[in-house]
Amino acid sequence: MTALRLGTRRSPLALAQAEEVRALLAAAGVDAEIVPLSTSGDEGATAPTGSATLKGLWIDKILDALGAGEIDVAVHSAKDLPAQDSFPIAAVPERADPRDVIVARRAKLPPAATIGTSSIRRRAQLLGSDPSLRFTELRGNVDTRLRKVELGEVDAAVLAAAGLQRLGLRPANATVLSIDEMVPSPGQGCLALQIRADDARAREALLPLDHAPSHRALNAERELVRLLDGGCDLPLGAYATAAGQGRVTIVAVVASADGELILRVAVEGPDELSAAQKAAEQLVAAGAAEILTDLGKSL
């Protein structure tokens, strides 16, 4: 049997994620090889922060290769996937730490510190807790962002704990933000393994890697994004957990870009779709639709 071809971006983090999947497959007795690919985002294409095409820039060429049969499995960070996509997610390995981390240059942030982040979600929630903070756009891979902190270009940067862990990085002056302090991006910490719908071989090979609670939690978060039409980088945070008997809880946040208005709900439902529906209804009733619509018009 030929090895499964795992398509991924060429960034150090993407390659580390693909290697994690390859190792899991090897433990299950399945041979796999990593196929690094460049996406439009890697090749310099841009889109405005918050635009509907932003996420697609980082996965487009990978999905093209999957559709063309050039790879068998597309390996993504789940938070990079739009809420609706044409390829099924065959497996979600056990979720890594979903939380965000502030990595600072010094042990204590100075007053009115400058935080590097390109995420409206992160900026809004941080402003909600400290309106004196200032922000600057910060892009690039994890090493680039950490280097800008070390060089003093920013006082601190916000990164995903899972990314740091997967790269084996333990930066000094790193503070993990609890879910109470910062609700993460939907899908943060999860890997999503996509296949062609008719590829029974890949589906069977990935079955041992699927962690049902993580998969169900991701389903809930993605459904909430879909219901709120927040497929782009908007100030929407969601974190779901799946318990026994199918029950799912979701903590979700929608915030105005300036952090002055933060809508937060915590709900429980009998399954992932019901929980997402309940969270969406409560957020919309509190004014979430207006926040997301107004922000979308301003981008």
Residue frames as qw, qx, qy, qz and C-alpha x, y, z in Angstrom:
[[0.000, 0.888, 0.461, 0.000, 0.00, 0.00, 0.00],
 [0.394, 0.501, -0.034, 0.769, 1.36, 3.42, -0.95],
 [0.279, -0.283, -0.488, 0.777, 1.93, 5.98, 1.76],
 [0.039, 0.872, 0.487, -0.036, -0.75, 8.55, 2.46],
 [0.397, 0.332, 0.049, 0.854, 0.28, 11.98, 1.20],
 [0.265, -0.751, -0.465, 0.387, -0.23, 14.70, 3.83],
 [0.328, 0.609, 0.187, 0.698, -0.50, 18.18, 2.33],
 [0.418, -0.763, -0.305, 0.387, 0.47, 21.15, 4.48],
 [0.168, 0.973, -0.119, 0.105, 1.95, 24.63, 4.37],
 [0.738, 0.352, -0.346, 0.460, 5.71, 25.04, 4.51],
 [0.210, -0.779, 0.289, -0.515, 5.87, 27.10, 7.72],
 [0.183, 0.302, -0.856, 0.376, 7.70, 25.54, 10.68],
 [0.471, -0.016, 0.583, -0.662, 4.46, 25.28, 12.65],
 [0.808, 0.281, -0.102, -0.508, 2.51, 23.72, 9.77],
 [0.601, 0.380, -0.703, 0.010, 5.28, 21.18, 9.22],
 [0.066, -0.226, 0.817, -0.527, 5.33, 20.38, 12.95],
 [0.671, 0.105, 0.328, -0.657, 1.57, 19.80, 12.83],
 [0.804, 0.356, -0.355, -0.317, 1.91, 17.51, 9.83],
 [0.355, 0.371, -0.823, 0.243, 4.71, 15.60, 11.55],
 [0.398, -0.123, 0.653, -0.633, 2.43, 15.14, 14.55],
 [0.820, 0.244, 0.077, -0.512, -0.17, 13.58, 12.26],
 [0.651, 0.452, -0.605, -0.077, 2.44, 11.44, 10.50],
 [0.049, 0.323, -0.847, 0.419, 3.64, 10.10, 13.86],
 [0.608, 0.030, 0.491, -0.623, 0.07, 9.31, 14.94],
 [0.831, 0.363, -0.203, -0.370, -0.51, 7.44, 11.69],
 [0.434, 0.455, -0.767, 0.127, 2.75, 5.53, 12.12],
 [0.253, -0.204, 0.780, -0.535, 1.63, 4.46, 15.60],
 [0.743, 0.226, 0.339, -0.531, -1.56, 3.16, 13.98],
 [0.650, -0.021, 0.708, 0.274, 0.45, 1.20, 11.40],
 [0.534, 0.780, 0.325, 0.045, -0.15, 3.59, 8.49],
 [0.561, -0.098, 0.219, 0.792, 2.71, 4.94, 6.38],
 [0.195, 0.932, 0.302, -0.045, 2.50, 8.60, 5.42],
 [0.558, 0.054, 0.109, 0.821, 4.68, 11.24, 3.80],
 [0.026, -0.776, -0.266, 0.571, 4.52, 15.02, 4.13],
 [0.459, 0.486, 0.428, 0.608, 3.99, 17.12, 1.01],
 [0.169, -0.560, -0.204, 0.785, 4.82, 20.80, 1.72],
 [0.302, 0.637, 0.543, 0.456, 2.85, 23.29, -0.39],
 [0.135, -0.115, -0.102, 0.979, 2.73, 27.06, -0.80],
 [0.132, 0.720, 0.670, -0.122, -0.59, 28.87, -0.44],
 [0.241, 0.785, 0.237, 0.519, -1.59, 32.25, -1.83],
 [0.426, -0.903, 0.008, -0.048, -0.92, 33.75, 1.60],
 [0.765, -0.378, 0.270, 0.446, 2.58, 32.28, 1.61],
 [0.574, 0.317, 0.390, 0.647, 3.17, 33.73, -1.86],
 [0.200, -0.105, -0.059, 0.972, 2.30, 37.25, -0.75],
 [0.211, -0.527, -0.565, -0.599, -1.38, 37.59, -1.58],
 [0.040, -0.079, -0.552, 0.829, -3.23, 39.78, 0.89],
 [0.260, -0.616, -0.614, -0.419, -6.76, 40.57, 1.98],
 [0.208, -0.593, 0.219, -0.746, -8.06, 43.11, 4.50],
 [0.048, 0.017, -0.868, 0.494, -8.22, 41.92, 8.10],
 [0.412, 0.295, 0.564, -0.651, -11.75, 40.67, 8.61],
 [0.528, 0.350, -0.381, -0.673, -12.51, 40.08, 4.93],
 [0.916, 0.023, 0.228, -0.331, -14.26, 36.88, 3.93],
 [0.834, 0.473, -0.273, 0.072, -11.28, 35.75, 1.84],
 [0.120, -0.794, 0.549, -0.230, -8.64, 36.14, 4.53],
 [0.720, -0.312, 0.607, -0.128, -8.70, 32.59, 5.87],
 [0.892, 0.402, 0.204, -0.039, -8.84, 31.07, 2.40],
 [0.343, 0.845, -0.409, 0.038, -5.48, 32.56, 1.48],
 [0.231, -0.591, 0.754, -0.172, -3.74, 30.12, 3.83],
 [0.631, -0.013, 0.763, -0.140, -5.41, 26.93, 2.63],
 [0.650, 0.570, -0.012, -0.503, -6.38, 27.47, -1.03],
 [0.447, 0.557, -0.668, -0.209, -3.53, 25.68, -2.80],
 [0.197, -0.196, 0.928, -0.249, -3.69, 22.80, -0.31],
 [0.609, 0.337, 0.563, -0.446, -7.36, 22.22, -1.09],
 [0.584, 0.626, -0.308, -0.415, -6.65, 22.56, -4.80],
 [0.189, 0.443, -0.876, -0.036, -4.08, 19.76, -4.47],
 [0.395, 0.044, 0.837, -0.377, -6.55, 17.64, -2.49],
 [0.663, 0.498, 0.250, -0.500, -9.25, 18.07, -5.11],
 [0.533, 0.643, -0.472, -0.282, -6.79, 17.24, -7.89],
 [0.995, -0.081, -0.056, -0.006, -5.69, 14.03, -6.18],
 [0.478, 0.641, -0.449, 0.398, -2.14, 15.28, -5.63],
 [0.043, -0.302, 0.753, -0.583, -2.43, 14.70, -1.88],
 [0.424, -0.317, -0.837, -0.138, -4.69, 12.42, 0.17],
 [0.425, -0.702, -0.504, 0.270, -5.09, 14.43, 3.38],
 [0.150, 0.705, -0.052, 0.691, -5.04, 18.17, 3.97],
 [0.573, -0.404, -0.513, 0.496, -3.62, 19.01, 7.41],
 [0.016, 0.695, 0.088, 0.713, -4.78, 22.36, 8.78],
 [0.050, -0.114, -0.588, 0.799, -4.88, 24.29, 11.98],
 [0.051, 0.582, 0.809, 0.067, -8.66, 24.15, 12.40],
 [0.028, -0.756, -0.288, 0.587, -8.93, 27.87, 13.15],
 [0.070, -0.370, 0.473, 0.797, -7.70, 28.59, 9.59],
 [0.102, 0.291, 0.878, 0.365, -10.69, 26.83, 8.01],
 [0.360, -0.155, -0.138, -0.910, -13.76, 28.80, 6.91],
 [0.535, -0.021, 0.617, -0.577, -16.95, 27.62, 8.62],
 [0.839, 0.384, 0.284, -0.260, -18.20, 26.10, 5.37],
 [0.021, -0.587, 0.715, 0.380, -15.94, 24.08, 3.14],
 [0.776, 0.288, -0.311, -0.467, -16.37, 21.53, 0.37],
 [0.571, 0.257, -0.771, 0.117, -14.15, 18.81, 1.83],
 [0.768, -0.558, -0.238, -0.204, -15.18, 16.73, 4.87],
 [0.121, -0.664, 0.644, -0.360, -13.14, 16.75, 8.05],
 [0.802, 0.005, -0.585, -0.117, -12.42, 13.04, 8.47],
 [0.744, -0.336, -0.450, 0.363, -10.58, 13.31, 11.79],
 [0.107, -0.858, 0.204, -0.458, -9.68, 15.69, 14.58],
 [0.630, 0.050, -0.638, 0.440, -6.85, 14.43, 16.82],
 [0.473, -0.672, -0.474, 0.317, -7.02, 15.22, 20.51],
 [0.108, 0.936, 0.081, 0.326, -7.01, 18.96, 20.99],
 [0.552, 0.091, -0.351, 0.751, -3.90, 20.74, 22.24],
 [0.185, -0.506, -0.430, 0.725, -4.08, 23.66, 24.68],
 [0.260, 0.721, 0.532, 0.360, -6.67, 26.06, 23.16],
 [0.259, -0.872, -0.230, 0.346, -5.63, 29.11, 25.17],
 [0.412, 0.823, -0.073, 0.383, -3.83, 32.28, 24.14],
 [0.724, -0.381, -0.140, 0.558, -0.50, 33.39, 25.59],
 [0.111, 0.986, -0.087, 0.087, 0.97, 36.87, 26.08],
 [0.825, -0.039, -0.041, 0.562, 4.72, 36.81, 25.54],
 [0.078, -0.996, -0.030, 0.011, 6.30, 39.99, 26.92],
 [0.534, 0.631, -0.363, 0.431, 9.75, 41.53, 26.63],
 [0.023, 0.407, -0.627, 0.663, 9.93, 42.09, 30.37],
 [0.149, -0.203, -0.923, 0.291, 8.41, 40.35, 33.37],
 [0.101, 0.647, 0.575, -0.491, 5.88, 43.14, 33.80],
 [0.341, 0.628, 0.466, 0.521, 4.13, 45.07, 31.04],
 [0.188, -0.094, -0.162, 0.964, 4.72, 48.83, 31.19],
 [0.292, 0.596, 0.458, -0.591, 1.77, 51.25, 31.40],
 [0.546, 0.705, -0.021, -0.453, 0.01, 51.71, 28.03],
 [0.495, -0.298, 0.742, 0.342, 2.01, 48.79, 26.63],
 [0.522, 0.478, -0.391, -0.588, 2.11, 48.18, 22.87],
 [0.697, -0.025, 0.709, -0.105, 0.80, 44.73, 22.01],
 [0.200, 0.361, -0.681, -0.605, 1.52, 43.11, 18.68],
 [0.433, 0.247, 0.860, -0.107, -1.43, 41.24, 17.21],
 [0.170, 0.034, -0.535, -0.827, -3.34, 41.17, 13.93],
 [0.211, -0.393, -0.892, -0.073, -6.40, 39.59, 15.56],
 [0.305, -0.476, -0.095, -0.820, -9.44, 41.79, 16.19],
 [0.776, -0.440, -0.425, -0.152, -10.71, 39.14, 18.63],
 [0.693, -0.183, -0.377, 0.587, -7.58, 39.34, 20.76],
 [0.176, 0.259, -0.078, 0.946, -7.37, 43.12, 20.62],
 [0.451, -0.521, -0.268, -0.673, -11.00, 43.61, 21.61],
 [0.791, -0.470, -0.392, 0.013, -10.83, 41.30, 24.62],
 [0.610, -0.079, -0.289, 0.734, -7.55, 42.77, 25.86],
 [0.011, -0.370, -0.033, -0.929, -8.95, 46.29, 25.54],
 [0.602, -0.556, -0.397, -0.413, -11.94, 45.17, 27.56],
 [0.776, -0.462, -0.312, 0.294, -9.66, 44.38, 30.47],
 [0.463, -0.508, 0.029, 0.726, -7.18, 47.25, 29.98],
 [0.419, 0.854, 0.307, 0.023, -8.28, 50.21, 27.82],
 [0.156, -0.884, 0.301, 0.322, -4.83, 51.81, 28.10],
 [0.690, -0.112, 0.603, 0.385, -3.23, 49.18, 25.88],
 [0.365, 0.693, -0.290, -0.549, -2.03, 50.15, 22.41],
 [0.833, 0.130, 0.535, 0.060, -1.86, 47.78, 19.45],
 [0.200, 0.648, -0.513, -0.527, 0.12, 47.32, 16.29],
 [0.912, 0.296, -0.135, -0.250, -0.23, 44.83, 13.45],
 [0.293, -0.563, 0.772, 0.043, 2.04, 41.83, 13.90],
 [0.916, 0.299, -0.047, -0.264, 2.24, 39.17, 11.22],
 [0.341, 0.589, -0.732, 0.048, 4.66, 36.43, 10.25],
 [0.775, -0.114, -0.622, 0.010, 5.48, 33.03, 11.70],
 [0.691, -0.688, -0.213, 0.058, 5.95, 32.36, 15.41],
 [0.713, -0.176, -0.025, 0.678, 9.72, 32.92, 15.37],
 [0.231, 0.477, 0.190, 0.826, 9.28, 36.27, 13.59],
 [0.401, -0.772, -0.248, -0.425, 6.77, 37.46, 16.18],
 [0.772, -0.557, -0.140, 0.273, 8.92, 36.39, 19.10],
 [0.616, 0.095, 0.050, 0.780, 11.94, 38.10, 17.55],
 [0.013, 0.654, 0.192, 0.732, 10.03, 41.40, 17.32],
 [0.624, -0.754, -0.171, -0.111, 9.29, 41.15, 21.01],
 [0.802, -0.294, -0.024, 0.520, 12.96, 40.48, 21.80],
 [0.452, 0.286, 0.153, 0.831, 14.06, 43.45, 19.67],
 [0.079, -0.445, -0.402, 0.796, 11.64, 45.76, 21.45],
 [0.084, -0.180, -0.519, -0.831, 9.50, 46.52, 18.40],
 [0.584, -0.519, -0.334, -0.528, 6.53, 45.67, 20.62],
 [0.330, -0.515, 0.592, -0.525, 6.22, 45.24, 24.37],
 [0.508, -0.032, 0.833, -0.215, 4.42, 41.92, 23.96],
 [0.419, 0.133, -0.643, -0.627, 2.78, 39.64, 21.41],
 [0.728, -0.027, 0.464, -0.504, -0.20, 37.33, 21.68],
 [0.349, 0.313, -0.824, -0.318, 0.22, 33.78, 20.37],
 [0.878, -0.177, -0.211, -0.392, -1.59, 30.48, 20.58],
 [0.557, -0.547, 0.607, -0.149, -0.34, 28.16, 23.33],
 [0.923, 0.166, 0.346, -0.014, -0.74, 25.17, 21.00],
 [0.633, 0.740, -0.152, 0.172, 1.60, 26.66, 18.42],
 [0.101, -0.782, 0.561, -0.252, 4.31, 27.30, 20.99],
 [0.749, -0.292, 0.569, -0.172, 3.95, 23.78, 22.36],
 [0.902, 0.377, 0.208, 0.019, 4.07, 22.12, 18.93],
 [0.506, 0.765, -0.283, 0.281, 7.28, 24.01, 18.13],
 [0.804, -0.226, -0.353, 0.422, 8.79, 23.12, 21.50],
 [0.222, 0.519, -0.139, 0.814, 9.14, 26.79, 22.46],
 [0.497, -0.668, -0.497, 0.244, 9.06, 28.07, 26.03],
 [0.272, 0.626, -0.043, 0.730, 9.64, 31.82, 25.80],
 [0.289, -0.191, -0.547, 0.762, 10.45, 33.81, 28.89],
 [0.177, 0.233, 0.243, -0.925, 7.80, 36.10, 30.35],
 [0.329, -0.169, -0.726, -0.580, 4.95, 34.06, 28.87],
 [0.333, 0.064, 0.600, -0.725, 1.56, 34.36, 30.57],
 [0.075, -0.273, -0.900, -0.333, -1.19, 31.92, 29.66],
 [0.367, -0.085, 0.074, -0.923, -4.59, 33.59, 29.53],
 [0.293, 0.195, 0.892, -0.283, -7.46, 31.63, 31.01],
 [0.057, 0.468, 0.753, 0.459, -10.69, 31.12, 29.08],
 [0.164, -0.820, -0.471, 0.282, -12.25, 33.66, 31.47],
 [0.230, -0.656, 0.144, 0.704, -9.66, 36.24, 30.40],
 [0.240, 0.490, -0.515, -0.661, -9.56, 35.46, 26.68],
 [0.820, 0.256, 0.464, -0.217, -11.98, 33.22, 24.79],
 [0.370, -0.320, 0.658, 0.572, -9.90, 31.66, 21.98],
 [0.412, 0.338, -0.452, -0.716, -10.56, 31.58, 18.29],
 [0.904, 0.095, 0.209, -0.362, -12.98, 28.84, 17.19],
 [0.930, 0.327, -0.146, 0.082, -10.92, 25.72, 16.49],
 [0.100, 0.798, -0.533, 0.263, -7.78, 26.97, 18.23],
 [0.428, -0.446, 0.759, -0.206, -5.62, 24.04, 19.34],
 [0.826, 0.215, 0.494, -0.165, -7.38, 21.59, 16.99],
 [0.067, -0.320, 0.728, 0.602, -6.00, 20.02, 13.84],
 [0.733, 0.406, 0.266, -0.476, -8.51, 19.34, 11.05],
 [0.294, -0.233, 0.831, 0.411, -7.72, 16.52, 8.64],
 [0.622, 0.490, 0.094, -0.604, -9.67, 16.87, 5.41],
 [0.396, -0.061, 0.849, 0.344, -10.10, 14.27, 2.67],
 [0.355, 0.033, -0.526, -0.772, -12.02, 13.85, -0.56],
 [0.688, -0.098, 0.289, -0.659, -15.54, 12.66, 0.21],
 [0.932, 0.200, -0.153, -0.260, -15.15, 9.50, -1.87],
 [0.401, 0.537, -0.705, 0.231, -11.73, 8.46, -0.50],
 [0.872, -0.409, -0.144, -0.227, -12.62, 5.44, 1.64],
 [0.812, 0.096, -0.352, 0.456, -8.96, 4.47, 2.09],
 [0.192, 0.408, -0.313, 0.836, -7.98, 7.81, 3.64],
 [0.578, -0.508, -0.013, -0.639, -11.11, 7.87, 5.78],
 [0.934, -0.255, -0.250, -0.008, -10.36, 4.42, 7.21],
 [0.672, 0.211, -0.350, 0.617, -6.69, 5.27, 7.81],
 [0.008, 0.454, -0.235, 0.859, -7.58, 8.41, 9.76],
 [0.663, -0.520, -0.389, -0.374, -10.26, 6.77, 11.88],
 [0.743, -0.325, -0.431, 0.396, -7.86, 5.80, 14.76],
 [0.348, 0.126, -0.164, 0.914, -6.70, 9.44, 14.97],
 [0.272, -0.566, -0.293, -0.721, -10.15, 10.90, 15.54],
 [0.158, -0.119, -0.706, 0.680, -10.74, 12.07, 19.11],
 [0.103, -0.616, -0.725, -0.290, -14.52, 12.19, 19.43],
 [0.253, -0.786, -0.387, 0.410, -14.76, 14.86, 22.17],
 [0.244, -0.442, 0.240, 0.829, -12.38, 17.17, 20.27],
 [0.087, 0.215, 0.713, 0.661, -14.21, 16.58, 16.99],
 [0.142, -0.716, -0.679, -0.079, -17.58, 17.31, 18.56],
 [0.273, -0.717, -0.176, 0.617, -16.26, 20.44, 20.23],
 [0.192, -0.222, 0.448, 0.844, -14.88, 21.65, 16.91],
 [0.012, 0.465, 0.770, 0.437, -18.20, 20.92, 15.22],
 [0.191, -0.797, -0.519, 0.243, -19.95, 23.10, 17.80],
 [0.260, -0.613, 0.074, 0.743, -17.54, 25.99, 17.38],
 [0.149, -0.020, 0.628, 0.764, -17.68, 25.86, 13.59],
 [0.042, -0.614, -0.752, -0.237, -21.47, 25.73, 13.64],
 [0.201, -0.794, -0.323, 0.475, -21.56, 28.81, 15.86],
 [0.208, -0.389, 0.353, 0.825, -19.31, 30.64, 13.39],
 [0.071, 0.265, 0.768, 0.579, -21.58, 29.59, 10.54],
 [0.115, -0.729, -0.673, 0.045, -24.72, 30.72, 12.36],
 [0.194, -0.816, -0.125, 0.530, -23.18, 34.13, 13.10],
 [0.627, 0.737, 0.124, 0.222, -21.77, 34.41, 9.58],
 [0.261, -0.904, 0.322, 0.106, -18.40, 35.13, 11.11],
 [0.954, 0.192, 0.085, 0.215, -16.24, 33.18, 8.68],
 [0.494, 0.653, -0.222, 0.529, -13.56, 35.83, 8.65],
 [0.505, -0.036, -0.518, 0.690, -11.35, 37.30, 11.34],
 [0.309, -0.682, -0.159, -0.644, -13.98, 39.03, 13.46],
 [0.102, -0.403, 0.655, -0.631, -13.99, 39.50, 17.26],
 [0.873, -0.179, -0.138, -0.433, -15.71, 36.18, 17.83],
 [0.032, 0.421, -0.875, 0.237, -14.31, 33.73, 20.36],
 [0.871, -0.150, -0.095, -0.458, -15.71, 30.29, 21.05],
 [0.104, 0.382, -0.897, 0.195, -14.59, 27.35, 23.14],
 [0.840, -0.156, -0.157, -0.495, -16.63, 24.17, 23.40],
 [0.110, -0.339, 0.913, -0.200, -16.18, 21.03, 25.48],
 [0.727, -0.062, -0.500, -0.467, -17.95, 17.72, 24.97],
 [0.407, -0.339, 0.712, -0.461, -19.05, 15.64, 27.93],
 [0.146, 0.063, 0.987, 0.038, -20.70, 12.26, 28.24],
 [0.316, 0.569, 0.730, -0.208, -24.14, 11.43, 26.84],
 [0.405, 0.563, 0.475, 0.541, -23.48, 13.78, 23.95],
 [0.144, -0.941, -0.271, 0.146, -23.78, 17.02, 25.93],
 [0.565, 0.321, 0.044, 0.759, -21.72, 20.01, 24.80],
 [0.228, -0.846, -0.249, 0.413, -20.97, 23.30, 26.55],
 [0.506, 0.521, 0.169, 0.667, -19.88, 26.46, 24.76],
 [0.255, -0.736, -0.152, 0.608, -18.38, 29.66, 26.07],
 [0.483, 0.507, 0.404, 0.589, -18.56, 32.37, 23.42],
 [0.189, -0.658, -0.128, 0.718, -17.73, 36.04, 23.10],
 [0.413, 0.646, 0.356, 0.534, -18.53, 38.73, 20.56],
 [0.367, -0.629, -0.175, 0.662, -16.87, 42.08, 21.23],
 [0.333, 0.940, 0.072, -0.024, -16.85, 45.49, 19.63],
 [0.735, 0.454, -0.182, 0.471, -13.48, 46.32, 18.08],
 [0.038, 0.694, -0.328, 0.640, -12.76, 48.91, 20.78],
 [0.419, -0.042, -0.824, 0.379, -13.50, 46.42, 23.56],
 [0.247, -0.172, 0.300, -0.905, -16.15, 48.67, 25.09],
 [0.797, -0.020, 0.106, -0.594, -18.95, 46.18, 24.50],
 [0.145, 0.282, -0.948, -0.033, -18.28, 42.51, 25.23],
 [0.817, -0.091, -0.028, -0.569, -21.10, 40.01, 24.92],
 [0.111, 0.333, -0.928, 0.122, -20.39, 36.70, 26.62],
 [0.840, -0.150, -0.040, -0.520, -22.54, 33.59, 26.94],
 [0.036, -0.294, 0.949, -0.107, -22.04, 30.15, 28.44],
 [0.784, 0.052, -0.027, -0.619, -24.55, 27.51, 27.35],
 [0.291, -0.189, 0.938, 0.003, -25.06, 23.77, 27.38],
 [0.705, 0.248, -0.190, -0.637, -26.94, 21.63, 24.90],
 [0.899, -0.071, 0.402, -0.158, -27.72, 17.95, 24.28],
 [0.815, 0.222, 0.323, 0.426, -25.42, 17.91, 21.23],
 [0.430, -0.213, 0.168, 0.861, -23.02, 20.18, 19.39],
 [0.058, 0.409, 0.499, 0.762, -25.51, 21.69, 16.95],
 [0.368, -0.770, -0.504, -0.132, -28.08, 22.42, 19.66],
 [0.533, -0.586, -0.153, 0.591, -25.46, 24.05, 21.86],
 [0.323, 0.003, 0.305, 0.896, -24.24, 26.22, 18.97],
 [0.106, -0.599, -0.563, -0.559, -27.81, 27.24, 18.13],
 [0.464, -0.770, -0.412, 0.148, -28.48, 28.21, 21.73],
 [0.496, -0.421, 0.020, 0.759, -25.27, 30.24, 21.96],
 [0.203, 0.228, 0.440, 0.845, -26.00, 32.01, 18.67],
 [0.225, -0.720, -0.561, -0.341, -29.54, 32.88, 19.72],
 [0.491, -0.743, -0.280, 0.358, -28.38, 34.36, 23.03],
 [0.441, -0.250, 0.190, 0.841, -25.58, 36.36, 21.37],
 [0.078, 0.412, 0.527, 0.739, -27.89, 37.70, 18.67],
 [0.331, -0.784, -0.514, -0.103, -30.49, 38.65, 21.28],
 [0.506, -0.663, -0.121, 0.538, -27.79, 40.61, 23.13],
 [0.216, 0.924, -0.069, -0.309, -26.76, 42.51, 19.97],
 [0.608, -0.321, 0.574, 0.445, -24.01, 40.37, 18.40],
 [0.579, 0.529, 0.530, 0.323, -25.40, 40.61, 14.87],
 [0.124, 0.987, 0.092, 0.040, -25.20, 44.39, 14.93],
 [0.425, -0.748, 0.417, 0.294, -21.59, 44.33, 16.16],
 [0.629, -0.055, 0.657, 0.412, -20.47, 41.88, 13.47],
 [0.457, 0.720, 0.465, 0.238, -22.41, 43.63, 10.71],
 [0.018, -0.997, 0.037, 0.072, -21.10, 47.09, 11.62],
 [0.483, -0.607, 0.521, 0.356, -17.54, 45.85, 11.87],
 [0.650, 0.223, 0.630, 0.361, -17.81, 44.03, 8.55],
 [0.341, 0.881, 0.294, 0.147, -18.94, 47.26, 6.87],
 [0.183, -0.952, 0.203, 0.135, -15.99, 49.16, 8.30],
 [0.684, -0.352, 0.523, 0.367, -13.32, 46.77, 7.04]]
